[in-house]
Amino acid sequence: MGMEPEVQDFLKRVVWSISLVLVYMLILSTFGIAAGWFFFYDTPTLGNYVFYTWTLVSTVAVVYVLIKWWRKKFKV
């Protein structure tokens, strides 16, 4: 006696999606704060520009991966 394949596939997608977003946010905030690129002190530095550009590009990539995962048909 087990779960139906559709429910199991759905729950896997939910867990993988939450895990991906949490790890992504943890990595970005850790590197941003540790390197001092997350905050502007007096004026923006090159590190701030690179960090926020990388954040924008990688966010688009994460959203693309999530859309790709959720567009697949569920197992029947």
PDB file of N, CA, C and O in Angstrom:
ATOM      1  N   MET A   1       0.852  -1.164   0.000  1.00  0.00           N
ATOM      2  CA  MET A   1       0.000   0.000   0.000  1.00  0.00           C
ATOM      3  C   MET A   1       0.903   1.235   0.000  1.00  0.00           C
ATOM      4  O   MET A   1       1.712   1.428   0.907  1.00  0.00           O
ATOM      5  N   GLY A   2       0.751   2.054  -1.020  1.00  0.00           N
ATOM      6  CA  GLY A   2       1.572   3.244  -1.124  1.00  0.00           C
ATOM      7  C   GLY A   2       0.771   4.388  -1.709  1.00  0.00           C
ATOM      8  O   GLY A   2      -0.439   4.298  -1.917  1.00  0.00           O
ATOM      9  N   MET A   3       1.483   5.451  -1.964  1.00  0.00           N
ATOM     10  CA  MET A   3       0.825   6.626  -2.553  1.00  0.00           C
ATOM     11  C   MET A   3       0.619   6.427  -4.037  1.00  0.00           C
ATOM     12  O   MET A   3       1.314   5.647  -4.687  1.00  0.00           O
ATOM     13  N   GLU A   4      -0.340   7.143  -4.547  1.00  0.00           N
ATOM     14  CA  GLU A   4      -0.533   7.128  -5.983  1.00  0.00           C
ATOM     15  C   GLU A   4       0.638   7.859  -6.644  1.00  0.00           C
ATOM     16  O   GLU A   4       1.206   8.778  -6.054  1.00  0.00           O
ATOM     17  N   PRO A   5       1.001   7.457  -7.862  1.00  0.00           N
ATOM     18  CA  PRO A   5       2.165   8.060  -8.523  1.00  0.00           C
ATOM     19  C   PRO A   5       2.037   9.571  -8.733  1.00  0.00           C
ATOM     20  O   PRO A   5       3.030  10.294  -8.639  1.00  0.00           O
ATOM     21  N   GLU A   6       0.812  10.057  -9.020  1.00  0.00           N
ATOM     22  CA  GLU A   6       0.638  11.497  -9.243  1.00  0.00           C
ATOM     23  C   GLU A   6       0.916  12.285  -7.964  1.00  0.00           C
ATOM     24  O   GLU A   6       1.569  13.328  -7.998  1.00  0.00           O
ATOM     25  N   VAL A   7       0.417  11.781  -6.843  1.00  0.00           N
ATOM     26  CA  VAL A   7       0.608  12.451  -5.562  1.00  0.00           C
ATOM     27  C   VAL A   7       2.079  12.427  -5.170  1.00  0.00           C
ATOM     28  O   VAL A   7       2.623  13.425  -4.697  1.00  0.00           O
ATOM     29  N   GLN A   8       2.714  11.284  -5.371  1.00  0.00           N
ATOM     30  CA  GLN A   8       4.130  11.156  -5.052  1.00  0.00           C
ATOM     31  C   GLN A   8       4.969  12.110  -5.905  1.00  0.00           C
ATOM     32  O   GLN A   8       5.876  12.764  -5.390  1.00  0.00           O
ATOM     33  N   ASP A   9       4.678  12.193  -7.186  1.00  0.00           N
ATOM     34  CA  ASP A   9       5.398  13.094  -8.080  1.00  0.00           C
ATOM     35  C   ASP A   9       5.167  14.556  -7.689  1.00  0.00           C
ATOM     36  O   ASP A   9       6.096  15.364  -7.712  1.00  0.00           O
ATOM     37  N   PHE A  10       3.931  14.889  -7.331  1.00  0.00           N
ATOM     38  CA  PHE A  10       3.621  16.242  -6.903  1.00  0.00           C
ATOM     39  C   PHE A  10       4.401  16.628  -5.649  1.00  0.00           C
ATOM     40  O   PHE A  10       4.979  17.713  -5.586  1.00  0.00           O
ATOM     41  N   LEU A  11       4.419  15.747  -4.655  1.00  0.00           N
ATOM     42  CA  LEU A  11       5.122  16.034  -3.414  1.00  0.00           C
ATOM     43  C   LEU A  11       6.628  16.143  -3.636  1.00  0.00           C
ATOM     44  O   LEU A  11       7.292  16.963  -3.001  1.00  0.00           O
ATOM     45  N   LYS A  12       7.166  15.324  -4.529  1.00  0.00           N
ATOM     46  CA  LYS A  12       8.591  15.434  -4.869  1.00  0.00           C
ATOM     47  C   LYS A  12       8.894  16.796  -5.479  1.00  0.00           C
ATOM     48  O   LYS A  12       9.902  17.419  -5.145  1.00  0.00           O
ATOM     49  N   ARG A  13       8.034  17.254  -6.362  1.00  0.00           N
ATOM     50  CA  ARG A  13       8.247  18.565  -6.981  1.00  0.00           C
ATOM     51  C   ARG A  13       8.171  19.686  -5.953  1.00  0.00           C
ATOM     52  O   ARG A  13       8.947  20.639  -6.012  1.00  0.00           O
ATOM     53  N   VAL A  14       7.248  19.577  -5.023  1.00  0.00           N
ATOM     54  CA  VAL A  14       7.123  20.598  -3.978  1.00  0.00           C
ATOM     55  C   VAL A  14       8.388  20.635  -3.122  1.00  0.00           C
ATOM     56  O   VAL A  14       8.934  21.708  -2.864  1.00  0.00           O
ATOM     57  N   VAL A  15       8.851  19.468  -2.684  1.00  0.00           N
ATOM     58  CA  VAL A  15      10.043  19.401  -1.830  1.00  0.00           C
ATOM     59  C   VAL A  15      11.271  19.897  -2.577  1.00  0.00           C
ATOM     60  O   VAL A  15      12.052  20.670  -2.022  1.00  0.00           O
ATOM     61  N   TRP A  16      11.462  19.471  -3.823  1.00  0.00           N
ATOM     62  CA  TRP A  16      12.619  19.907  -4.609  1.00  0.00           C
ATOM     63  C   TRP A  16      12.572  21.410  -4.884  1.00  0.00           C
ATOM     64  O   TRP A  16      13.607  22.075  -4.863  1.00  0.00           O
ATOM     65  N   SER A  17      11.399  21.939  -5.135  1.00  0.00           N
ATOM     66  CA  SER A  17      11.270  23.379  -5.401  1.00  0.00           C
ATOM     67  C   SER A  17      11.602  24.203  -4.165  1.00  0.00           C
ATOM     68  O   SER A  17      12.347  25.180  -4.243  1.00  0.00           O
ATOM     69  N   ILE A  18      11.049  23.807  -3.030  1.00  0.00           N
ATOM     70  CA  ILE A  18      11.334  24.532  -1.788  1.00  0.00           C
ATOM     71  C   ILE A  18      12.818  24.429  -1.449  1.00  0.00           C
ATOM     72  O   ILE A  18      13.432  25.415  -1.041  1.00  0.00           O
ATOM     73  N   SER A  19      13.394  23.244  -1.614  1.00  0.00           N
ATOM     74  CA  SER A  19      14.811  23.052  -1.319  1.00  0.00           C
ATOM     75  C   SER A  19      15.691  23.904  -2.219  1.00  0.00           C
ATOM     76  O   SER A  19      16.649  24.520  -1.752  1.00  0.00           O
ATOM     77  N   LEU A  20      15.374  23.942  -3.497  1.00  0.00           N
ATOM     78  CA  LEU A  20      16.163  24.733  -4.436  1.00  0.00           C
ATOM     79  C   LEU A  20      16.137  26.211  -4.065  1.00  0.00           C
ATOM     80  O   LEU A  20      17.182  26.862  -4.038  1.00  0.00           O
ATOM     81  N   VAL A  21      14.965  26.738  -3.782  1.00  0.00           N
ATOM     82  CA  VAL A  21      14.839  28.165  -3.457  1.00  0.00           C
ATOM     83  C   VAL A  21      15.536  28.483  -2.132  1.00  0.00           C
ATOM     84  O   VAL A  21      16.205  29.511  -2.026  1.00  0.00           O
ATOM     85  N   LEU A  22      15.394  27.630  -1.132  1.00  0.00           N
ATOM     86  CA  LEU A  22      16.040  27.884   0.154  1.00  0.00           C
ATOM     87  C   LEU A  22      17.561  27.840   0.054  1.00  0.00           C
ATOM     88  O   LEU A  22      18.243  28.700   0.612  1.00  0.00           O
ATOM     89  N   VAL A  23      18.094  26.855  -0.644  1.00  0.00           N
ATOM     90  CA  VAL A  23      19.551  26.771  -0.820  1.00  0.00           C
ATOM     91  C   VAL A  23      20.056  27.955  -1.633  1.00  0.00           C
ATOM     92  O   VAL A  23      21.107  28.517  -1.323  1.00  0.00           O
ATOM     93  N   TYR A  24      19.326  28.334  -2.659  1.00  0.00           N
ATOM     94  CA  TYR A  24      19.702  29.491  -3.477  1.00  0.00           C
ATOM     95  C   TYR A  24      19.755  30.764  -2.634  1.00  0.00           C
ATOM     96  O   TYR A  24      20.718  31.527  -2.715  1.00  0.00           O
ATOM     97  N   MET A  25      18.725  30.992  -1.829  1.00  0.00           N
ATOM     98  CA  MET A  25      18.693  32.185  -0.986  1.00  0.00           C
ATOM     99  C   MET A  25      19.785  32.149   0.076  1.00  0.00           C
ATOM    100  O   MET A  25      20.375  33.185   0.386  1.00  0.00           O
ATOM    101  N   LEU A  26      20.062  30.981   0.636  1.00  0.00           N
ATOM    102  CA  LEU A  26      21.106  30.845   1.643  1.00  0.00           C
ATOM    103  C   LEU A  26      22.479  31.158   1.059  1.00  0.00           C
ATOM    104  O   LEU A  26      23.273  31.864   1.681  1.00  0.00           O
ATOM    105  N   ILE A  27      22.760  30.639  -0.122  1.00  0.00           N
ATOM    106  CA  ILE A  27      24.048  30.897  -0.773  1.00  0.00           C
ATOM    107  C   ILE A  27      24.198  32.372  -1.102  1.00  0.00           C
ATOM    108  O   ILE A  27      25.241  32.964  -0.826  1.00  0.00           O
ATOM    109  N   LEU A  28      23.167  32.974  -1.689  1.00  0.00           N
ATOM    110  CA  LEU A  28      23.255  34.391  -2.043  1.00  0.00           C
ATOM    111  C   LEU A  28      23.448  35.275  -0.828  1.00  0.00           C
ATOM    112  O   LEU A  28      24.301  36.163  -0.831  1.00  0.00           O
ATOM    113  N   SER A  29      22.668  35.040   0.204  1.00  0.00           N
ATOM    114  CA  SER A  29      22.787  35.909   1.382  1.00  0.00           C
ATOM    115  C   SER A  29      24.113  35.685   2.098  1.00  0.00           C
ATOM    116  O   SER A  29      24.700  36.640   2.609  1.00  0.00           O
ATOM    117  N   THR A  30      24.599  34.449   2.147  1.00  0.00           N
ATOM    118  CA  THR A  30      25.873  34.173   2.808  1.00  0.00           C
ATOM    119  C   THR A  30      27.022  34.874   2.097  1.00  0.00           C
ATOM    120  O   THR A  30      27.815  35.571   2.730  1.00  0.00           O
ATOM    121  N   PHE A  31      27.114  34.691   0.783  1.00  0.00           N
ATOM    122  CA  PHE A  31      28.202  35.327   0.053  1.00  0.00           C
ATOM    123  C   PHE A  31      28.050  36.839   0.006  1.00  0.00           C
ATOM    124  O   PHE A  31      29.046  37.560   0.067  1.00  0.00           O
ATOM    125  N   GLY A  32      26.849  37.321  -0.100  1.00  0.00           N
ATOM    126  CA  GLY A  32      26.627  38.756  -0.157  1.00  0.00           C
ATOM    127  C   GLY A  32      26.996  39.460   1.128  1.00  0.00           C
ATOM    128  O   GLY A  32      27.614  40.524   1.108  1.00  0.00           O
ATOM    129  N   ILE A  33      26.616  38.863   2.253  1.00  0.00           N
ATOM    130  CA  ILE A  33      26.925  39.484   3.536  1.00  0.00           C
ATOM    131  C   ILE A  33      28.388  39.264   3.913  1.00  0.00           C
ATOM    132  O   ILE A  33      29.040  40.185   4.405  1.00  0.00           O
ATOM    133  N   ALA A  34      28.909  38.064   3.693  1.00  0.00           N
ATOM    134  CA  ALA A  34      30.290  37.766   4.077  1.00  0.00           C
ATOM    135  C   ALA A  34      31.286  38.608   3.287  1.00  0.00           C
ATOM    136  O   ALA A  34      32.293  39.046   3.842  1.00  0.00           O
ATOM    137  N   ALA A  35      31.029  38.838   2.026  1.00  0.00           N
ATOM    138  CA  ALA A  35      31.953  39.608   1.197  1.00  0.00           C
ATOM    139  C   ALA A  35      31.689  41.106   1.292  1.00  0.00           C
ATOM    140  O   ALA A  35      32.492  41.910   0.818  1.00  0.00           O
ATOM    141  N   GLY A  36      30.574  41.482   1.901  1.00  0.00           N
ATOM    142  CA  GLY A  36      30.250  42.895   2.029  1.00  0.00           C
ATOM    143  C   GLY A  36      29.637  43.504   0.786  1.00  0.00           C
ATOM    144  O   GLY A  36      29.614  44.725   0.637  1.00  0.00           O
ATOM    145  N   TRP A  37      29.135  42.653  -0.117  1.00  0.00           N
ATOM    146  CA  TRP A  37      28.555  43.148  -1.368  1.00  0.00           C
ATOM    147  C   TRP A  37      27.058  43.387  -1.250  1.00  0.00           C
ATOM    148  O   TRP A  37      26.464  44.027  -2.117  1.00  0.00           O
ATOM    149  N   PHE A  38      26.460  42.896  -0.218  1.00  0.00           N
ATOM    150  CA  PHE A  38      25.001  42.989  -0.075  1.00  0.00           C
ATOM    151  C   PHE A  38      24.544  44.408   0.248  1.00  0.00           C
ATOM    152  O   PHE A  38      23.470  44.833  -0.180  1.00  0.00           O
ATOM    153  N   PHE A  39      25.352  45.128   0.995  1.00  0.00           N
ATOM    154  CA  PHE A  39      24.980  46.463   1.442  1.00  0.00           C
ATOM    155  C   PHE A  39      25.837  47.525   0.768  1.00  0.00           C
ATOM    156  O   PHE A  39      26.992  47.276   0.422  1.00  0.00           O
ATOM    157  N   PHE A  40      25.263  48.713   0.584  1.00  0.00           N
ATOM    158  CA  PHE A  40      26.006  49.868   0.094  1.00  0.00           C
ATOM    159  C   PHE A  40      26.432  50.680   1.313  1.00  0.00           C
ATOM    160  O   PHE A  40      25.604  50.998   2.166  1.00  0.00           O
ATOM    161  N   TYR A  41      27.692  51.010   1.399  1.00  0.00           N
ATOM    162  CA  TYR A  41      28.147  51.803   2.547  1.00  0.00           C
ATOM    163  C   TYR A  41      28.112  53.287   2.212  1.00  0.00           C
ATOM    164  O   TYR A  41      27.233  53.991   2.709  1.00  0.00           O
ATOM    165  N   ASP A  42      29.001  53.777   1.419  1.00  0.00           N
ATOM    166  CA  ASP A  42      28.938  55.176   0.982  1.00  0.00           C
ATOM    167  C   ASP A  42      28.410  55.248  -0.443  1.00  0.00           C
ATOM    168  O   ASP A  42      27.397  55.891  -0.720  1.00  0.00           O
ATOM    169  N   THR A  43      29.112  54.584  -1.326  1.00  0.00           N
ATOM    170  CA  THR A  43      28.702  54.528  -2.726  1.00  0.00           C
ATOM    171  C   THR A  43      28.798  53.080  -3.188  1.00  0.00           C
ATOM    172  O   THR A  43      29.543  52.296  -2.600  1.00  0.00           O
ATOM    173  N   PRO A  44      28.066  52.715  -4.218  1.00  0.00           N
ATOM    174  CA  PRO A  44      28.167  51.344  -4.736  1.00  0.00           C
ATOM    175  C   PRO A  44      29.565  51.084  -5.301  1.00  0.00           C
ATOM    176  O   PRO A  44      30.162  51.949  -5.943  1.00  0.00           O
ATOM    177  N   THR A  45      30.063  49.897  -5.053  1.00  0.00           N
ATOM    178  CA  THR A  45      31.365  49.499  -5.583  1.00  0.00           C
ATOM    179  C   THR A  45      31.172  48.533  -6.739  1.00  0.00           C
ATOM    180  O   THR A  45      30.052  48.122  -7.043  1.00  0.00           O
ATOM    181  N   LEU A  46      32.268  48.181  -7.374  1.00  0.00           N
ATOM    182  CA  LEU A  46      32.209  47.204  -8.464  1.00  0.00           C
ATOM    183  C   LEU A  46      31.673  45.868  -7.946  1.00  0.00           C
ATOM    184  O   LEU A  46      30.923  45.183  -8.642  1.00  0.00           O
ATOM    185  N   GLY A  47      32.060  45.501  -6.722  1.00  0.00           N
ATOM    186  CA  GLY A  47      31.560  44.260  -6.130  1.00  0.00           C
ATOM    187  C   GLY A  47      30.049  44.259  -5.975  1.00  0.00           C
ATOM    188  O   GLY A  47      29.400  43.237  -6.195  1.00  0.00           O
ATOM    189  N   ASN A  48      29.483  45.409  -5.593  1.00  0.00           N
ATOM    190  CA  ASN A  48      28.019  45.508  -5.493  1.00  0.00           C
ATOM    191  C   ASN A  48      27.361  45.301  -6.844  1.00  0.00           C
ATOM    192  O   ASN A  48      26.368  44.580  -6.948  1.00  0.00           O
ATOM    193  N   TYR A  49      27.902  45.926  -7.877  1.00  0.00           N
ATOM    194  CA  TYR A  49      27.327  45.773  -9.217  1.00  0.00           C
ATOM    195  C   TYR A  49      27.416  44.336  -9.708  1.00  0.00           C
ATOM    196  O   TYR A  49      26.460  43.808 -10.275  1.00  0.00           O
ATOM    197  N   VAL A  50      28.560  43.706  -9.490  1.00  0.00           N
ATOM    198  CA  VAL A  50      28.736  42.314  -9.925  1.00  0.00           C
ATOM    199  C   VAL A  50      27.789  41.406  -9.144  1.00  0.00           C
ATOM    200  O   VAL A  50      27.145  40.530  -9.721  1.00  0.00           O
ATOM    201  N   PHE A  51      27.708  41.617  -7.830  1.00  0.00           N
ATOM    202  CA  PHE A  51      26.839  40.778  -7.003  1.00  0.00           C
ATOM    203  C   PHE A  51      25.378  40.895  -7.420  1.00  0.00           C
ATOM    204  O   PHE A  51      24.698  39.881  -7.575  1.00  0.00           O
ATOM    205  N   TYR A  52      24.891  42.108  -7.601  1.00  0.00           N
ATOM    206  CA  TYR A  52      23.482  42.277  -7.955  1.00  0.00           C
ATOM    207  C   TYR A  52      23.185  41.853  -9.393  1.00  0.00           C
ATOM    208  O   TYR A  52      22.074  41.416  -9.694  1.00  0.00           O
ATOM    209  N   THR A  53      24.164  41.978 -10.273  1.00  0.00           N
ATOM    210  CA  THR A  53      23.986  41.445 -11.633  1.00  0.00           C
ATOM    211  C   THR A  53      23.903  39.925 -11.592  1.00  0.00           C
ATOM    212  O   THR A  53      23.044  39.321 -12.234  1.00  0.00           O
ATOM    213  N   TRP A  54      24.810  39.313 -10.827  1.00  0.00           N
ATOM    214  CA  TRP A  54      24.785  37.867 -10.677  1.00  0.00           C
ATOM    215  C   TRP A  54      23.475  37.413 -10.032  1.00  0.00           C
ATOM    216  O   TRP A  54      22.914  36.394 -10.434  1.00  0.00           O
ATOM    217  N   THR A  55      22.990  38.142  -9.055  1.00  0.00           N
ATOM    218  CA  THR A  55      21.725  37.816  -8.400  1.00  0.00           C
ATOM    219  C   THR A  55      20.571  37.833  -9.401  1.00  0.00           C
ATOM    220  O   THR A  55      19.729  36.935  -9.401  1.00  0.00           O
ATOM    221  N   LEU A  56      20.540  38.835 -10.235  1.00  0.00           N
ATOM    222  CA  LEU A  56      19.475  38.934 -11.241  1.00  0.00           C
ATOM    223  C   LEU A  56      19.543  37.782 -12.236  1.00  0.00           C
ATOM    224  O   LEU A  56      18.526  37.154 -12.534  1.00  0.00           O
ATOM    225  N   VAL A  57      20.737  37.503 -12.748  1.00  0.00           N
ATOM    226  CA  VAL A  57      20.904  36.426 -13.740  1.00  0.00           C
ATOM    227  C   VAL A  57      20.575  35.068 -13.124  1.00  0.00           C
ATOM    228  O   VAL A  57      19.880  34.260 -13.740  1.00  0.00           O
ATOM    229  N   SER A  58      21.069  34.816 -11.917  1.00  0.00           N
ATOM    230  CA  SER A  58      20.823  33.515 -11.303  1.00  0.00           C
ATOM    231  C   SER A  58      19.361  33.347 -10.872  1.00  0.00           C
ATOM    232  O   SER A  58      18.848  32.228 -10.863  1.00  0.00           O
ATOM    233  N   THR A  59      18.695  34.436 -10.519  1.00  0.00           N
ATOM    234  CA  THR A  59      17.272  34.349 -10.194  1.00  0.00           C
ATOM    235  C   THR A  59      16.466  33.952 -11.428  1.00  0.00           C
ATOM    236  O   THR A  59      15.550  33.135 -11.338  1.00  0.00           O
ATOM    237  N   VAL A  60      16.802  34.523 -12.563  1.00  0.00           N
ATOM    238  CA  VAL A  60      16.136  34.140 -13.813  1.00  0.00           C
ATOM    239  C   VAL A  60      16.377  32.660 -14.098  1.00  0.00           C
ATOM    240  O   VAL A  60      15.468  31.958 -14.541  1.00  0.00           O
ATOM    241  N   ALA A  61      17.599  32.180 -13.844  1.00  0.00           N
ATOM    242  CA  ALA A  61      17.909  30.766 -14.073  1.00  0.00           C
ATOM    243  C   ALA A  61      17.115  29.862 -13.134  1.00  0.00           C
ATOM    244  O   ALA A  61      16.622  28.816 -13.555  1.00  0.00           O
ATOM    245  N   VAL A  62      16.988  30.251 -11.876  1.00  0.00           N
ATOM    246  CA  VAL A  62      16.223  29.444 -10.918  1.00  0.00           C
ATOM    247  C   VAL A  62      14.750  29.407 -11.313  1.00  0.00           C
ATOM    248  O   VAL A  62      14.120  28.351 -11.250  1.00  0.00           O
ATOM    249  N   VAL A  63      14.205  30.532 -11.712  1.00  0.00           N
ATOM    250  CA  VAL A  63      12.806  30.575 -12.145  1.00  0.00           C
ATOM    251  C   VAL A  63      12.616  29.706 -13.389  1.00  0.00           C
ATOM    252  O   VAL A  63      11.604  29.016 -13.511  1.00  0.00           O
ATOM    253  N   TYR A  64      13.574  29.733 -14.307  1.00  0.00           N
ATOM    254  CA  TYR A  64      13.504  28.892 -15.509  1.00  0.00           C
ATOM    255  C   TYR A  64      13.480  27.409 -15.126  1.00  0.00           C
ATOM    256  O   TYR A  64      12.691  26.639 -15.674  1.00  0.00           O
ATOM    257  N   VAL A  65      14.333  27.016 -14.198  1.00  0.00           N
ATOM    258  CA  VAL A  65      14.369  25.614 -13.761  1.00  0.00           C
ATOM    259  C   VAL A  65      13.045  25.224 -13.106  1.00  0.00           C
ATOM    260  O   VAL A  65      12.523  24.139 -13.358  1.00  0.00           O
ATOM    261  N   LEU A  66      12.508  26.100 -12.273  1.00  0.00           N
ATOM    262  CA  LEU A  66      11.229  25.788 -11.625  1.00  0.00           C
ATOM    263  C   LEU A  66      10.096  25.652 -12.639  1.00  0.00           C
ATOM    264  O   LEU A  66       9.269  24.747 -12.533  1.00  0.00           O
ATOM    265  N   ILE A  67      10.062  26.539 -13.606  1.00  0.00           N
ATOM    266  CA  ILE A  67       9.030  26.444 -14.649  1.00  0.00           C
ATOM    267  C   ILE A  67       9.197  25.152 -15.433  1.00  0.00           C
ATOM    268  O   ILE A  67       8.210  24.489 -15.750  1.00  0.00           O
ATOM    269  N   LYS A  68      10.427  24.789 -15.748  1.00  0.00           N
ATOM    270  CA  LYS A  68      10.684  23.552 -16.499  1.00  0.00           C
ATOM    271  C   LYS A  68      10.231  22.331 -15.693  1.00  0.00           C
ATOM    272  O   LYS A  68       9.636  21.408 -16.249  1.00  0.00           O
ATOM    273  N   TRP A  69      10.511  22.325 -14.386  1.00  0.00           N
ATOM    274  CA  TRP A  69      10.081  21.209 -13.540  1.00  0.00           C
ATOM    275  C   TRP A  69       8.567  21.098 -13.479  1.00  0.00           C
ATOM    276  O   TRP A  69       8.029  19.992 -13.538  1.00  0.00           O
ATOM    277  N   TRP A  70       7.875  22.213 -13.362  1.00  0.00           N
ATOM    278  CA  TRP A  70       6.434  22.176 -13.158  1.00  0.00           C
ATOM    279  C   TRP A  70       5.646  22.025 -14.450  1.00  0.00           C
ATOM    280  O   TRP A  70       4.453  21.728 -14.392  1.00  0.00           O
ATOM    281  N   ARG A  71       6.255  22.215 -15.602  1.00  0.00           N
ATOM    282  CA  ARG A  71       5.537  22.028 -16.872  1.00  0.00           C
ATOM    283  C   ARG A  71       5.481  20.580 -17.311  1.00  0.00           C
ATOM    284  O   ARG A  71       4.657  20.213 -18.149  1.00  0.00           O
ATOM    285  N   LYS A  72       6.360  19.747 -16.747  1.00  0.00           N
ATOM    286  CA  LYS A  72       6.338  18.330 -17.101  1.00  0.00           C
ATOM    287  C   LYS A  72       5.018  17.705 -16.674  1.00  0.00           C
ATOM    288  O   LYS A  72       4.410  18.103 -15.681  1.00  0.00           O
ATOM    289  N   LYS A  73       4.601  16.731 -17.439  1.00  0.00           N
ATOM    290  CA  LYS A  73       3.370  16.004 -17.098  1.00  0.00           C
ATOM    291  C   LYS A  73       3.611  15.156 -15.860  1.00  0.00           C
ATOM    292  O   LYS A  73       4.721  14.670 -15.643  1.00  0.00           O
ATOM    293  N   PHE A  74       2.592  14.979 -15.063  1.00  0.00           N
ATOM    294  CA  PHE A  74       2.695  14.112 -13.895  1.00  0.00           C
ATOM    295  C   PHE A  74       2.638  12.662 -14.330  1.00  0.00           C
ATOM    296  O   PHE A  74       1.997  12.325 -15.326  1.00  0.00           O
ATOM    297  N   LYS A  75       3.319  11.797 -13.569  1.00  0.00           N
ATOM    298  CA  LYS A  75       3.286  10.357 -13.877  1.00  0.00           C
ATOM    299  C   LYS A  75       1.876   9.832 -13.657  1.00  0.00           C
ATOM    300  O   LYS A  75       1.218  10.168 -12.672  1.00  0.00           O
ATOM    301  N   VAL A  76       1.430   9.012 -14.580  1.00  0.00           N
ATOM    302  CA  VAL A  76       0.074   8.460 -14.457  1.00  0.00           C
ATOM    303  C   VAL A  76       0.137   6.985 -14.228  1.00  0.00           C
ATOM    304  O   VAL A  76      -0.900   6.335 -14.099  1.00  0.00           O
TER     305      VAL A  76
END
